[in-house]
Amino acid sequence: VMRRLLIFIAALALAPAAQAQAVSVQAFADQLTVGDGDQVTFTVEVTGPFAQIGAVEPPAGRGLRLTNVRPDRSTRVSMGRGEPQQTTRLDWHFVADGVGVAEIGSAAVEVDGRRHTTQPITIRVVAAPQHVATAPDRAPRTEDGSLPDIFLTARASTASAYVGEQIVVDYVLHFRPAVQPRNARVVGAWEAPGFWREDLELRTPLPSTTVQIEGQTYEAATIRRAAFFPTRPGSLHIDALTISLDVLRAQRPGGPTGPIYNPFGARYFRQRVAAAAVPIEVRALPAGAPATFRGSAGAFALEAHADRPAAATGEGIRVTVTLSGDGNPATLEAPVWPETPGLEVFPPSREVSVPRVAPRLAATGEFTYTVVAHDPAITELPPLAWTYFDVATGRYRTLTTAPLPVTITGEATPLAALRPGREGPRLRTGPADWTRAAAPAAPFRQPGLLAAFAFPPLAVLALLLVRVGRERRRESAPLRRSRAALREALAALRGTAPHDAAAVDAIVRDFLTARLALPARTMSVSDISASLRQRGLPDAAVADLHALLVRCQTAQFAPVAPHNSIALDAEPVLQALAAHAAEPA
Amino acid sequence: MTGPALLLALLLAAPAGAQPPDHLLAQGDALYEEGDYRGALAAYDGAAASGWTSPTLLLNASAAALRAGDLPRARLAAERAARLAPRDADVRHNLALVRAAVGEPPERPNTASAAAVAWLAANVGAAPLAAGALVAWLALFALLGLRVVHGGWPTTQRRLAMVVGPLALLAIVAAFAVSHHESAPRAVALAEEAPLARQPGDTREAAGYLRAGQLVRVGASRGAWRHVRAADGTAGWVETATMAEL
């Protein structure tokens, strides 16, 4: 049976970035470690929207013998990302010629007029055959020692591997053509302790090949395929796989009550077949791994491109790093960006794609970094390094991308002066100052602030009103006093003894003071009269007042007749004065 | 760990919390320290869903989103944190990182007054300006009050009033302008290369494209479309679902 296991060696797309995004050229080899005399298949796969493949230069072999100069060619079209994807495979076959380190040289393929060249691939040739198969010698025999008409075998790509190296196991169903198996299902658990397992999908309908085993004709079809990645060293094994399926057999009588025997009839019976467990010897990785090693083993390729060749300081440049290989997809980690002064690098996004319809698992990880240059002196983005364990050579290998030239314009930003390298986003731990989540109101929409702004003018206005009121009250006090002077004076006269000349004199003088603002208590009678005349009061009224005041002074030293009441006589005098005296302003 | 963390966060944060969700914040911080940035982001989202917020929560959410490469959410959290604590040094640092990561050029106002307002908004803020304006306003009216009470101004008070009066008016105008600037509706573009339509619903020709995480001013609304204007002057209509308002 021809080995169909393909081992992915390297993805080499050497076209410029723009072309590389559209057309992908990858190189495959089926095995890295082969036994002397074993066959190695080398494949170049071209994927993408291309029109034609032109000249093809076959690879040279060192320690390997090329068996076909013209490659086997196959093309298929599939749907990917909503668009049809065309994939053309070119296969060359080599035979290992002597134990040692062999090499498949470079191959060249011209795609739409553009030449793509692959890199050499190292192959380790050992004395013992490397594949392990459980058929047919380990298949269950019938009672007479012959092979049954249907049995299942397991075939691993290698019997020994390093930790992390991919092992592909094919489960091949062998059956006689008359059996016509169908509806196969896995029965029970199928474990692989110490392995990371990734199931691969098979193209349907399952192709079968006709083989001769022990003189019998069998059909052989691969019904299940999985990739295993050892996670620890030691003698490990992949559990036996049991499947249940329907097989076509001639009907037989079921006893006296059974159906009537029909020599021309046949029907399907359910039957179980099992493949034996697969032992794998797993070797530990050697010591001395570089610091950039993250645990990947196999064969990988690394490339990087930027979304623009020029940017202003502070502007983001997106750098996409593509890492592809046949190692464990879980170990595909982004390369660490070297510390570069003036360059700020944000953690990358990670997107890993794992095509599963393939003879061997080959994952591609895309890591997109946002890089911000803060210094116009930067002329290139530094190379990125990523280390894996090369299972073909048994050594650690570091891949390095080419520096990406960039042109940075503008002035250096403040971040350029920060410590060399980058300062990532800041995190704050500890108690948080919580508030109820609500849309923050603008300051001038907050009632408290508006009230605070409104208060001062209102307060000043109130002060102003108080002051005006007070002044008005102050200004009207003499007038009120003036108006009240006559009323108070008359009331005082009526409460005074009729002959109390001193009291009447005082009441009259106080009336003059209150009504006319005349300091009458300190003035002589003559001065009072003169002052009143100056103010324009009628002479008669002034004369009556003069006479009254003189009479009061006289009565204080000489008794008056009882019928003469000074108090009563004073009332008309004061009323006359009040009637003619102008009110004070 | 992201799935369980998100489930836990949502379960714990389902009812409106009477107490601040310190436990979710602490859980997010722990996941962040472990390098599980998406898990941390889920925990922070759970804390935010509890009805509480804080500059610390939004700051840490912006950091986690940045680490996870989720620029729109990083921008949203950083801008919201900046609204709560505009002069917080950590918030400003993360906001600067997000802006740089988005690749958005700094906003360049057309006029000197607009530049002054933008500078004041970035370096002072509306609330401190309003507080300063209030102080000047109170001082001005205190002087006026003294004049009313005493019936006149001594020379010193008169000179002081001549300084304080214009200052108060200027501060009020500045505070009002900055407040208007800060409270203008803004949104963050969620989709990468979201096309800007010239007319609502007209997708035949794009007037421009928005980057994921880009900040835009939001204007008129028409159906499921909003008019937006980016800092570089690009304007057009986008579907409301392609952006998140601050």
Boltz contact constraints between the chains, C-beta under 6 A:
constraints:
  - contact:
      token1: [A, 314]
      token2: [B, 100]
      max_distance: 6.0
  - contact:
      token1: [A, 315]
      token2: [B, 103]
      max_distance: 6.0
  - contact:
      token1: [A, 316]
      token2: [B, 101]
      max_distance: 6.0
  - contact:
      token1: [A, 316]
      token2: [B, 103]
      max_distance: 6.0
  - contact:
      token1: [A, 346]
      token2: [B, 101]
      max_distance: 6.0
  - contact:
      token1: [A, 347]
      token2: [B, 67]
      max_distance: 6.0
  - contact:
      token1: [A, 349]
      token2: [B, 69]
      max_distance: 6.0
  - contact:
      token1: [A, 370]
      token2: [B, 101]
      max_distance: 6.0
  - contact:
      token1: [A, 372]
      token2: [B, 100]
      max_distance: 6.0
  - contact:
      token1: [A, 425]
      token2: [B, 63]
      max_distance: 6.0
  - contact:
      token1: [A, 425]
      token2: [B, 66]
      max_distance: 6.0
  - contact:
      token1: [A, 425]
      token2: [B, 94]
      max_distance: 6.0
  - contact:
      token1: [A, 425]
      token2: [B, 97]
      max_distance: 6.0
  - contact:
      token1: [A, 426]
      token2: [B, 90]
      max_distance: 6.0
  - contact:
      token1: [A, 426]
      token2: [B, 93]
      max_distance: 6.0
  - contact:
      token1: [A, 426]
      token2: [B, 94]
      max_distance: 6.0
  - contact:
      token1: [A, 427]
      token2: [B, 32]
      max_distance: 6.0
  - contact:
      token1: [A, 427]
      token2: [B, 60]
      max_distance: 6.0
  - contact:
      token1: [A, 427]
      token2: [B, 63]
      max_distance: 6.0
  - contact:
      token1: [A, 428]
      token2: [B, 56]
      max_distance: 6.0
  - contact:
      token1: [A, 428]
      token2: [B, 59]
      max_distance: 6.0
  - contact:
      token1: [A, 428]
      token2: [B, 90]
      max_distance: 6.0
  - contact:
      token1: [A, 429]
      token2: [B, 29]
      max_distance: 6.0
  - contact:
      token1: [A, 432]
      token2: [B, 25]
      max_distance: 6.0
  - contact:
      token1: [A, 432]
      token2: [B, 54]
      max_distance: 6.0
  - contact:
      token1: [A, 432]
      token2: [B, 56]
      max_distance: 6.0
  - contact:
      token1: [A, 432]
      token2: [B, 57]
      max_distance: 6.0
  - contact:
      token1: [A, 433]
      token2: [B, 54]
      max_distance: 6.0
  - contact:
      token1: [A, 434]
      token2: [B, 20]
      max_distance: 6.0
  - contact:
      token1: [A, 434]
      token2: [B, 52]
      max_distance: 6.0
  - contact:
      token1: [A, 434]
      token2: [B, 54]
      max_distance: 6.0
  - contact:
      token1: [A, 437]
      token2: [B, 51]
      max_distance: 6.0
  - contact:
      token1: [A, 437]
      token2: [B, 53]
      max_distance: 6.0
  - contact:
      token1: [A, 440]
      token2: [B, 83]
      max_distance: 6.0
  - contact:
      token1: [A, 442]
      token2: [B, 179]
      max_distance: 6.0
  - contact:
      token1: [A, 442]
      token2: [B, 183]
      max_distance: 6.0
  - contact:
      token1: [A, 443]
      token2: [B, 126]
      max_distance: 6.0
  - contact:
      token1: [A, 443]
      token2: [B, 127]
      max_distance: 6.0
  - contact:
      token1: [A, 443]
      token2: [B, 130]
      max_distance: 6.0
  - contact:
      token1: [A, 443]
      token2: [B, 179]
      max_distance: 6.0
  - contact:
      token1: [A, 444]
      token2: [B, 176]
      max_distance: 6.0
  - contact:
      token1: [A, 444]
      token2: [B, 179]
      max_distance: 6.0
  - contact:
      token1: [A, 452]
      token2: [B, 134]
      max_distance: 6.0
  - contact:
      token1: [A, 453]
      token2: [B, 137]
      max_distance: 6.0
  - contact:
      token1: [A, 456]
      token2: [B, 137]
      max_distance: 6.0
  - contact:
      token1: [A, 456]
      token2: [B, 138]
      max_distance: 6.0
  - contact:
      token1: [A, 456]
      token2: [B, 141]
      max_distance: 6.0
  - contact:
      token1: [A, 460]
      token2: [B, 141]
      max_distance: 6.0
  - contact:
      token1: [A, 460]
      token2: [B, 144]
      max_distance: 6.0
  - contact:
      token1: [A, 460]
      token2: [B, 145]
      max_distance: 6.0
  - contact:
      token1: [A, 463]
      token2: [B, 145]
      max_distance: 6.0
  - contact:
      token1: [A, 463]
      token2: [B, 148]
      max_distance: 6.0
  - contact:
      token1: [A, 464]
      token2: [B, 148]
      max_distance: 6.0
  - contact:
      token1: [A, 467]
      token2: [B, 148]
      max_distance: 6.0
